[in-house]
């Protein structure tokens, strides 16, 4: 199943600026590792069996949960597999992990229908594609829905950018053991209760992830004028082949939002992260979360692209 064309596409569908920040050789090695690791994991029969047990769909065999190569044009294949949004079997979609070449928007629309037919056992509602920021934006297609945007930046360069002074006394206090998790979980629950539209779109950081951020030196409690105001956390990791400090949580309590503090909060965190270990900061933000996207861009990060859902439609002729 491994094909050098898939690796070439993964590399080429990442903006040149991001590739330059990582370095050509390290980025190629990282992306190759992610490609090979994903193929190995998602074509493992034991993984398929576990997935089928976690998301049982009547009539679906375990092997149908495997990642597989699907031909979508005479000269193009994709690596695709079934997924369930939030592990909810009522919300199935086909996820395209890699392509043998770039597809035009029209080809992506046609391929969407074919892939939905290929995975018809699961009755997928859409296909998830990667849309690079320097290519045609698939969000412009009929019925398209943006999912997560990947926002990346070089930490040291960001720290040199000018930044207006915050309107309040803002402090970050290191939490090396994750003891603040109960307060964070309570704050998260309040935020979700006050904004039910975010149900299923925001994902709470687990206690294990929170602790991992703490042990990596990337977890800080936020204080505003001496009061507990929220948390900000990052963890070394890799997203789509890009290594760096991955933003895991950026949350302010409701009474502190709308005061222009988020950008300063991010910059204070970046000044404390170990750039010798990882020189980039990156993370995914829901396409509909415009305030967070504006904050990330305003803090010096750039969009590398994002994942887009194209809906299943009428049957297409091959």
Order of alpha helices (4+ residues) and beta strands (2+ residues): alpha-alpha-alpha-alpha-beta-beta-beta-alpha-beta-beta-alpha-beta-alpha-alpha-beta-beta-beta-alpha-beta-alpha-beta
